Amino acid sequence: MNTNNSKINILNMTIGELSALLAGIGEPSYRAEQIFTWLHKGVDIGGMSNLSKKLREYLFENAYVDKLKIAQKLTSSDGTVKYVFELGDDELIESVFMRYNHGTSLCLSSQVGCRMGCKFCASTLHGLKRNLEPSEMLGQILAAQKDTGERVDGLVLMGVGEPLDNYANVVKFLRLVNCEQGLNIGYRHISLSTCGLVEKIKQLANEDMAITLSVSLHASDDKERAALMPSANKWSLGELLDACVYYFKKTGRRISFEYTLIDGVNDSVQHAERLARLLPKTMPCHVNLIPVNKIAERTYNKSPNVIQFNSTLNRLGINSTVRRSLGADINASCGQLRNVMK
Ligand code: SAH
């Protein structure tokens, strides 16, 4: 977001939208593709060397390219990098760059803050400030690539914010990053995590965009889930799982369920057995167990039963793994990213 409202944010635009803009000033449509490719390489208007001087001057006067500034960078002993980025209106968001054997991955924020209110998560402590623009989600990738000198191979929308609460901007962003003239990140390399906004999950299923859906469950009973996640007051687990089955049927993608294990809250053998009974038998799924990460404002503790919980699920035929925690020493793990206050 930029305070200069009279200029056009061209990093937000599709090739089609850029073409329409250029048609209005008599420029051929192939220029739109050239501009798009430059933008997604992180190049400023001044560096778009195959454009005419006249077109560059037009862009200087009428357009701007959203840029994120690195306000802070922390590198973990495991090599994970956490960035605090400053946006055009001085708001701060966080992203996490991770290296795996199979490639690199960036955990992105989709909102400044979050209004979902999950009890164990730091991102929601100050509520929602605003949605991020597609250009600001792209900007996180471009800034991380520039700083690390490495390509971002995959994306996880699991940073600050509830991506499906910023639906239109997130879907536009996903189409932009998937474009072969730009970053060309395949939908199969993108995961989106949601606390379970049922209507939006169904809408996403119809977008013809086969990304992996991760659904935050954290409980296998409506009452227990609502005590942890206010969004569960709106939709029951039955409705949520029906939406997941619909997503699988439309996209063919296996759903991943996230289950944060909290000592004495949701981590007993009985909880694991109930979870195994709950999961739909009509589709393949995977359970990702996350030992709860400490946040200063809450007293939730890591469960000592992680291995036992995992093996109970496996014994009952449920595919599950324990998520490897990266960046815990720099507060970069799940639920530790926050809406940093200036
Ligand atoms: N809004 C999305 C993305 C959130 S972060 C969602 O709710 O899914 C990704 C995952 O981390 C979610 O499953 C979230 O519930 C989980 N999480 C949040 N706080 C956590 C914490 N303190 N410890 C472990 N996992 C946490």
Boltz pocket constraint, residues with backbone or C-beta under 6 A from the ligand:
constraints:
  - pocket:
      binder: B
      contacts: [[A, 118], [A, 120], [A, 121], [A, 122], [A, 157], [A, 158], [A, 159], [A, 161], [A, 162], [A, 163], [A, 193], [A, 194], [A, 195], [A, 196], [A, 214], [A, 215], [A, 216], [A, 217], [A, 258], [A, 259], [A, 260], [A, 290], [A, 291], [A, 292], [A, 293], [A, 294], [A, 295], [A, 334], [A, 335], [A, 336]]
      max_distance: 6.0
